[in-house]
């Protein structure tokens, strides 16, 4: 029975796999960048024999589209809603800042004109 289990392990490839310690796994995961992780996620939609697993591929696509939808949802809600008090307050702040900027520019120009006349 032990020989059968040993042969089965060899057949499944368990004897050729490297087993890493927790410390080694941590160091390997810190080396793996975005491209490695993205590649690994892309491989989830394939079976071991190389055929495409449509169920997993559809699930990955659905989850990706769900994340995109939730990320874009606040923007769509803001674009579809009418202007509220916050929007008017922001508009007023922008108008005040533009006015102050114009006044600062006029002051700077007068100061520079007076400075150049003194030279």
C-alpha positions as CSV (number, residue, x, y, z in Angstrom):
1,X,0.0,0.0,0.0
2,X,2.9,2.4,0.8
3,X,4.4,1.7,-2.6
4,X,1.1,2.5,-4.2
5,X,0.9,5.8,-2.4
6,X,4.5,6.6,-3.3
7,X,3.9,5.9,-6.9
8,X,0.7,8.0,-6.9
9,X,2.7,11.0,-5.4
10,X,5.3,10.7,-8.1
11,X,2.6,10.4,-10.8
12,X,0.8,13.5,-9.5
13,X,4.1,15.4,-9.4
14,X,4.2,15.9,-5.6
15,X,7.7,14.6,-5.4
16,X,9.1,17.2,-7.9
17,X,7.4,20.2,-6.3
18,X,9.4,22.4,-4.0
19,X,8.0,23.0,-0.6
20,X,8.8,26.4,0.8
21,X,8.9,27.5,4.4
22,X,6.7,30.4,5.6
23,X,9.7,32.7,5.5
24,X,10.6,31.7,2.0
25,X,7.0,32.2,0.8
26,X,6.9,35.7,2.3
27,X,10.1,36.6,0.4
28,X,8.8,35.1,-2.8
29,X,5.5,37.0,-2.5
30,X,7.4,40.3,-2.0
31,X,9.3,39.7,-5.2
32,X,6.2,38.9,-7.2
33,X,5.1,42.1,-8.8
34,X,1.8,43.2,-10.4
35,X,2.7,41.5,-13.7
36,X,3.2,38.1,-11.9
37,X,0.0,38.4,-9.9
38,X,-1.9,39.5,-13.0
39,X,-0.6,36.6,-15.0
40,X,-1.5,34.2,-12.2
41,X,-5.0,35.5,-12.1
42,X,-5.3,35.2,-15.8
43,X,-4.3,31.5,-15.5
44,X,-7.3,30.8,-13.3
45,X,-9.5,30.6,-16.4
46,X,-7.5,27.6,-17.8
47,X,-7.7,24.0,-16.8
48,X,-4.6,21.9,-16.1
49,X,-4.6,20.4,-19.6
50,X,-4.6,23.9,-21.2
51,X,-8.3,24.0,-22.2
52,X,-10.3,27.1,-21.4
53,X,-12.6,26.9,-18.4
54,X,-15.5,29.0,-19.5
55,X,-17.3,29.0,-16.1
56,X,-14.2,30.4,-14.4
57,X,-13.5,32.9,-17.2
58,X,-17.1,34.2,-17.0
59,X,-16.9,34.5,-13.3
60,X,-13.6,36.5,-13.5
61,X,-15.1,38.7,-16.2
62,X,-18.2,39.3,-14.1
63,X,-16.2,40.2,-11.0
64,X,-14.0,42.6,-13.0
65,X,-17.0,44.3,-14.5
66,X,-18.6,44.5,-11.1
67,X,-15.6,46.3,-9.7
68,X,-15.6,48.7,-12.6
69,X,-19.3,49.4,-12.1
70,X,-18.9,50.1,-8.4
71,X,-15.9,52.4,-9.1
72,X,-17.9,54.4,-11.7
73,X,-21.2,54.5,-9.8
74,X,-20.5,57.6,-7.7
75,X,-19.5,59.5,-10.8
76,X,-22.7,58.5,-12.7
77,X,-24.8,59.5,-9.7
78,X,-23.1,62.9,-9.4
79,X,-23.6,63.5,-13.2
80,X,-27.3,62.6,-13.1
81,X,-28.2,64.5,-9.9
82,X,-29.0,68.2,-9.9
83,X,-26.8,70.8,-8.3
84,X,-27.1,71.0,-4.5
85,X,-25.9,73.4,-1.8
86,X,-22.4,71.9,-1.8
87,X,-22.0,72.6,-5.6
88,X,-23.1,76.2,-5.1
89,X,-20.6,76.6,-2.2
90,X,-17.8,75.2,-4.3
91,X,-18.7,77.5,-7.1
92,X,-18.7,80.6,-4.8
93,X,-15.3,79.6,-3.4
94,X,-13.9,79.4,-6.9
95,X,-15.3,82.8,-7.8
96,X,-13.7,84.3,-4.7
97,X,-10.4,82.7,-5.5
98,X,-10.5,84.0,-9.1
99,X,-11.3,87.5,-7.8
100,X,-8.4,87.4,-5.3
101,X,-6.0,86.1,-8.0
102,X,-7.0,89.0,-10.3
103,X,-6.5,91.5,-7.5
104,X,-3.1,90.0,-6.6
105,X,-2.1,90.2,-10.3
106,X,-3.1,93.9,-10.5
107,X,-1.2,94.6,-7.3
108,X,1.9,92.8,-8.5
109,X,1.8,94.7,-11.8
110,X,1.5,98.1,-10.1
111,X,4.3,97.2,-7.7
112,X,6.6,96.1,-10.6
113,X,5.7,99.3,-12.5
114,X,6.6,101.5,-9.5
115,X,9.8,99.5,-8.9
116,X,11.0,99.9,-12.5
117,X,10.3,103.7,-12.4
118,X,12.5,104.0,-9.3
119,X,15.5,102.3,-11.0
